[in-house]
Amino acid sequence: MESGVSQKVIGLIGGLSWESSAEYYRIINQTVRARLGGLRSARCLMWSFDFGEIEALQHAGRWDEATAEMVAAAQRLERGGADFIVICTNTMHRMADQVQAAIGLPLLHIADPTAKRIRSAGLRKVGLLGTAFTMEHDFYKGRLMHRHGLEVLVPGDEDRARVHRVIYEELVQGRVEPSSRQAFREVIARLVEHGAEAVILGCTEIMLLVRPEDSTVPLFDTTALHAEAAVDLAIVGT
C-alpha cells in the first residue's frame, strides 16, 4: 500500500441512469484499490436522481428545469464536502457550464479525459455514439472539435434514432439484447466506412452492450475514462 497518500472527496451526480452510476462507483473504487492497495477505497459522495423525472424533462425539451435540478445537485454535494464534481452521464453535460458557474468547486468534464486519451493514441477522426442529444447538439462534439482539435463523425438519421432508442428503451432499463449489440456493430462499421479511426462510446450505458471485439477500430469508453480521471484528480501525495 502506498504511504503518504490522501484522497479528495469525489462528488458524483448519479442516477442518470443508476445502471451507469453503479459502473462509476465500481470503477472508481477498483481503481483506488489497484493504486493504493490493501483495503483502500474511494472517498466519495453521490446525489442520485430519480431518472424518470429527468428523462421526462429531457424529452419534453424542458432543459431550463433540468439545468436547475443539476445545479441543485451539485450544490448539495458542495455543501456535503465534495472537493470536485463528476456528472455521471454524457447527455447532462449539456449544462456543464451552468453547473460550474454555480459552484465553487472544479467540475471534471467527461469529454476532456476522453479526448486526451484519443489524442495520446495519435488519432484525430472519431465516430461518436450516444443519445440523440449528445450526437446532434454541439455541447459535446463541439468541445471535442474546438477545444481538442478532433474531427467528429456521427451516424446518419436512421442509425442515430436506433442508437437513441436502444439507450432509452433497453440499456437504462437494464436490458442488454443480442440483437441490439448486432445493430451497434453495424452502426460502428458504417462510421468506420466513413473514415472513423476510433469510436467514442458517448453514453455511459453503452459499455453495458458493446465490447472491443464489436469494432475494427479502437473504442473509447467515456465511463471508464471519466471514472479513472476522477481517481487521478482525487489521489494526492502528501
Backbone torsions as a table, in degrees:
resi	resn	phi	psi	omega
1	MET	NA	136.6	178.5
2	GLU	-68.5	137.3	175.9
3	SER	-99.5	163.4	178.1
4	GLY	65.1	30.0	-178.1
5	VAL	-123.0	130.9	175.2
6	SER	-120.6	173.3	-178.2
7	GLN	-130.4	139.1	167.5
8	LYS	-74.9	162.2	178.4
9	VAL	-91.6	121.2	179.6
10	ILE	-85.8	126.0	175.9
11	GLY	-99.4	113.7	-174.3
12	LEU	-104.9	123.4	170.4
13	ILE	-94.1	107.1	-172.3
14	GLY	-119.4	-166.0	-178.1
15	GLY	77.6	22.9	-172.0
16	LEU	-127.1	39.9	16.6
17	SER	-103.2	176.5	-179.3
18	TRP	-69.6	-24.4	178.3
19	GLU	-60.0	-45.2	179.2
20	SER	-75.1	-31.0	176.4
21	SER	-62.1	-38.0	176.8
22	ALA	-62.2	-37.2	176.8
23	GLU	-66.3	-41.5	174.9
24	TYR	-55.8	-50.0	-177.3
25	TYR	-60.5	-43.1	179.6
26	ARG	-64.1	-50.2	-176.2
27	ILE	-64.6	-43.5	-179.8
28	ILE	-60.2	-47.2	-177.4
29	ASN	-71.1	-37.4	176.4
30	GLN	-65.2	-37.0	179.7
31	THR	-68.9	-42.2	176.9
32	VAL	-60.7	-45.5	180.0
33	ARG	-62.5	-40.9	179.9
34	ALA	-64.4	-35.0	-176.7
35	ARG	-84.6	-35.2	-174.2
36	LEU	-105.7	-17.9	174.2
37	GLY	80.3	178.4	175.2
38	GLY	56.2	-131.7	-177.4
39	LEU	-102.1	17.2	-178.1
40	ARG	-66.6	142.9	175.7
41	SER	-146.5	172.8	-172.3
42	ALA	-76.3	145.4	168.1
43	ARG	-91.6	111.6	-175.4
44	CYS	-150.7	157.5	172.1
45	LEU	-123.8	147.8	174.8
46	MET	-133.6	130.8	165.7
47	TRP	-101.2	122.2	-175.0
48	SER	-114.8	120.2	179.1
49	PHE	-76.0	160.7	161.1
50	ASP	-81.8	103.0	-170.4
51	PHE	-63.3	-27.8	177.7
52	GLY	-57.7	-37.1	178.9
53	GLU	-69.7	-41.2	-179.5
54	ILE	-69.9	-41.6	179.7
55	GLU	-60.0	-39.0	179.1
56	ALA	-63.4	-40.2	177.3
57	LEU	-65.8	-41.4	-180.0
58	GLN	-58.8	-52.8	-172.8
59	HIS	-77.1	-14.2	172.7
60	ALA	-90.1	-2.5	-178.5
61	GLY	71.4	21.6	-177.7
62	ARG	-91.9	64.0	-172.2
63	TRP	-71.6	-30.0	177.7
64	ASP	-62.2	-41.3	178.5
65	GLU	-68.4	-39.6	177.5
66	ALA	-63.3	-39.0	177.8
67	THR	-62.4	-43.8	178.9
68	ALA	-60.4	-39.5	178.1
69	GLU	-64.5	-41.8	-179.7
70	MET	-66.9	-41.7	177.5
71	VAL	-61.2	-44.2	-180.0
72	ALA	-62.4	-39.4	178.7
73	ALA	-63.2	-45.0	179.4
74	ALA	-63.2	-39.4	179.5
75	GLN	-67.1	-34.7	175.7
76	ARG	-62.5	-43.5	179.8
77	LEU	-66.1	-37.5	177.0
78	GLU	-62.2	-46.1	178.8
79	ARG	-64.4	-30.3	-178.9
80	GLY	-77.4	-9.3	175.5
81	GLY	110.4	11.5	176.9
82	ALA	-65.9	148.9	177.2
83	ASP	-97.3	-23.1	172.6
84	PHE	-157.8	166.9	-171.0
85	ILE	-116.3	138.6	174.0
86	VAL	-125.2	120.2	174.5
87	ILE	-89.0	115.4	-170.2
88	CYS	-85.3	53.2	178.2
89	THR	-170.9	152.7	175.1
90	ASN	-80.6	-47.2	-171.3
91	THR	-56.5	-42.0	-174.9
92	MET	-80.3	5.5	165.9
93	HIS	-73.5	-3.7	172.3
94	ARG	-53.5	-35.0	-179.4
95	MET	-109.7	25.4	-178.4
96	ALA	-59.1	-41.2	-178.5
97	ASP	-64.3	-40.5	179.2
98	GLN	-67.6	-38.6	177.2
99	VAL	-63.6	-46.4	-179.4
100	GLN	-60.1	-40.3	-178.0
101	ALA	-67.5	-20.9	-174.3
102	ALA	-93.7	-5.4	-177.0
103	ILE	-128.5	163.1	178.7
104	GLY	-100.8	18.8	-178.9
105	LEU	-114.7	155.2	172.2
106	PRO	-68.7	148.0	172.2
107	LEU	-113.4	124.2	179.9
108	LEU	-86.6	103.7	-174.3
109	HIS	-73.7	134.2	-174.2
110	ILE	-65.0	-29.0	-177.1
111	ALA	-72.3	-26.6	-171.3
112	ASP	-70.4	-50.2	176.9
113	PRO	-65.1	-30.5	177.0
114	THR	-64.6	-50.3	179.9
115	ALA	-62.9	-39.7	179.9
116	LYS	-60.6	-42.6	-179.9
117	ARG	-67.9	-38.7	178.8
118	ILE	-64.0	-46.2	-179.3
119	ARG	-65.6	-37.1	179.5
120	SER	-67.0	-22.8	176.3
121	ALA	-84.3	0.0	178.2
122	GLY	78.3	22.3	-176.6
123	LEU	-107.5	150.1	-178.4
124	ARG	-131.1	-30.7	-174.5
125	LYS	-107.2	114.6	-171.8
126	VAL	-128.8	147.6	169.9
127	GLY	-89.3	150.9	-178.4
128	LEU	-126.0	122.9	172.6
129	LEU	-112.0	141.8	178.2
130	GLY	178.1	-164.8	173.2
131	THR	-67.1	164.3	176.4
132	ALA	-57.0	-35.9	-179.8
133	PHE	-62.1	-43.6	-178.5
134	THR	-71.1	-40.7	-177.5
135	MET	-74.6	-32.1	-170.8
136	GLU	-99.1	-28.3	-177.5
137	HIS	-92.9	162.3	-169.5
138	ASP	-88.1	-10.3	-171.7
139	PHE	-61.3	-27.7	-176.4
140	TYR	-103.5	-57.8	-178.1
141	LYS	-66.3	-30.1	176.8
142	GLY	-64.1	-39.0	177.7
143	ARG	-65.4	-41.5	178.2
144	LEU	-61.1	-39.5	-176.9
145	MET	-77.4	-52.1	-169.0
146	HIS	-83.1	-32.4	-179.6
147	ARG	-91.6	-30.0	-173.0
148	HIS	-117.8	-2.6	173.9
149	GLY	72.3	25.2	178.4
150	LEU	-91.4	150.6	170.2
151	GLU	-97.7	124.4	-170.8
152	VAL	-114.4	126.6	175.3
153	LEU	-106.7	140.0	173.4
154	VAL	-120.1	155.7	179.4
155	PRO	-63.3	164.4	174.6
156	GLY	-69.2	176.0	-172.9
157	ASP	-55.0	-49.8	-176.6
158	GLU	-65.7	-41.0	-180.0
159	ASP	-67.9	-37.8	177.5
160	ARG	-62.5	-43.1	179.2
161	ALA	-63.0	-39.9	-179.8
162	ARG	-65.4	-46.1	-179.7
163	VAL	-62.0	-45.2	-179.6
164	HIS	-60.9	-43.4	-179.3
165	ARG	-62.4	-44.3	-179.5
166	VAL	-61.7	-41.2	-179.6
167	ILE	-60.2	-51.3	-171.9
168	TYR	-83.2	-31.1	-177.4
169	GLU	-92.9	-15.4	-177.4
170	GLU	-126.2	-64.3	-167.7
171	LEU	-64.2	-44.3	-179.5
172	VAL	-71.0	-10.8	174.9
173	GLN	-101.6	11.3	175.8
174	GLY	80.0	12.7	-179.7
175	ARG	-97.9	128.5	177.0
176	VAL	-122.3	104.7	-172.2
177	GLU	-103.6	131.1	177.6
178	PRO	-55.6	-37.0	179.7
179	SER	-64.4	-34.2	178.8
180	SER	-74.2	-34.6	174.7
181	ARG	-60.6	-41.9	177.3
182	GLN	-64.8	-39.4	178.1
183	ALA	-62.2	-41.5	178.5
184	PHE	-66.5	-37.5	175.3
185	ARG	-56.6	-43.0	-178.4
186	GLU	-68.8	-39.0	177.0
187	VAL	-62.9	-45.1	178.5
188	ILE	-60.7	-43.3	-179.9
189	ALA	-60.4	-38.1	179.4
190	ARG	-69.0	-36.0	174.9
191	LEU	-63.2	-40.9	178.5
192	VAL	-64.1	-40.3	177.3
193	GLU	-59.1	-29.7	-179.6
194	HIS	-91.1	8.4	171.7
195	GLY	107.7	3.7	179.6
196	ALA	-64.6	127.3	177.5
197	GLU	-87.5	-14.3	179.2
198	ALA	-162.2	166.6	179.0
199	VAL	-131.5	131.0	176.1
200	ILE	-89.7	124.4	171.8
201	LEU	-83.4	85.3	-168.9
202	GLY	-91.2	30.4	168.7
203	CYS	-138.0	133.2	-170.9
204	THR	-69.3	-10.5	175.5
205	GLU	-92.3	-15.4	-174.6
206	ILE	-61.8	-29.1	179.2
207	MET	-61.0	-19.9	177.5
208	LEU	-72.7	-19.1	-173.0
209	LEU	-111.2	-44.1	-169.7
210	VAL	-102.8	138.9	179.5
211	ARG	-122.2	163.0	-179.4
212	PRO	-53.1	-35.2	-178.1
213	GLU	-70.4	-6.9	178.9
214	ASP	-86.0	1.6	-175.9
215	SER	-139.0	146.5	176.0
216	THR	-88.5	-6.1	176.3
217	VAL	-122.3	162.9	-179.0
218	PRO	-60.4	142.9	174.1
219	LEU	-105.8	137.3	178.1
220	PHE	-115.6	110.0	-174.6
221	ASP	-88.0	110.2	-175.9
222	THR	-63.5	-32.6	179.9
223	THR	-60.4	-53.7	-178.2
224	ALA	-63.8	-44.4	-177.7
225	LEU	-65.5	-39.9	178.6
226	HIS	-67.0	-44.5	-179.8
227	ALA	-63.5	-42.8	179.4
228	GLU	-66.4	-37.2	177.1
229	ALA	-66.1	-32.8	176.4
230	ALA	-63.4	-39.5	177.3
231	VAL	-66.9	-40.8	177.2
232	ASP	-54.9	-43.2	-178.2
233	LEU	-74.0	-29.7	-173.8
234	ALA	-79.4	-35.9	-174.5
235	ILE	-80.4	125.3	-175.3
236	VAL	-126.1	125.1	173.6
237	GLY	-74.2	142.3	-179.7
238	THR	-121.0	NA	NA
